[in-house]
Amino acid sequence: MRVTLAILALMTGPVAAQLPVAEEIGTWRLGCVTDRMTDRAACQLRHRDWVERPGTGLANAAGLALEIQDRGGRLVPVVTARDLGLDGASRGLLALTGRVQMRFGTSAMFEMACALEGRSLACFPSAGEAAAIERDFATAERLLVRVSSLGGGVGSTTEPTELRLERTRDAMAALRRQIPASPQQPAPEGNDLRDLLGRVLRILP
C-alpha cells in the first residue's frame, strides 16, 4: 500500500496545458515555445487523433497520445500520457508492466516498453530498433497500436487502434528545424523496476 501511494505521489501536481498548435501538417499538430533566456525550443508533435481518449477503458484514465520525439537522434513514435495527476494513476502504473505493440502497414510488429519520465508516461522503441523504425515510420500510411492492460500482457484478442498517417516525413522535417538532432544523447530503454522502486522509496516518510 505504501508503495502504491508513493507511486501516486510521483504523479501529483498541476497539470500543464498542451503547447499551442502553431502548425498542422497532414495528420500531425506541431506546437513549440521558446525559452527567452536560452533560445531553446520545446516542442510537441502529436497526432490529431487519440490512441485512447481520456477515460477510455479505466475510469478517469488519462488520454494516450501518439507523438513524434527525438530519442537518441532518431525521430520515432512515442505513446504518451503527459502531466499525470492522481486521476492518471492507472496510466502511471503502466510503467511497471505496460507494453505497446505497434505496426506500420504490412511491416512486422514491434513492441515498446514504457517508462515514467517526471509526471509523464512514455512508451518508445529500443535504441537498437530506432533507425529502422524511423525509416518505416516516415513513409507509412497507417499505423496499428495496441496497449497492454493494467497488470497484464498485451492481449492478442484486443482490437488495436488504427491511425492514418499523412505527411509524416514533412512533420519530422518541421520538428527537426525547431530541434536539431542530438545523437550524443542515448535513447533510454525503459524503466528498470528496481530504479522505479528506488525512486518510490526515496519519497517515503
Secondary structure, DSSP 8 states (H G I E B T S, - for coil): -HHHHHHHHHT-S---------EEETTEEEEEEE-TTT--EEEEEEESS-SB-TTSSSTT---BEEEEEEETTEEEEEEEE-S--GGGHHHHTHHHH-EEEEEETTS--EEEEEEEETTEEEEE--GGGHHHHHHHHHH-SEEEEEE--TTS---TTS--EEEE--SHHHHHHHHHHHS---TTS-------HHHHHHHHHHT--
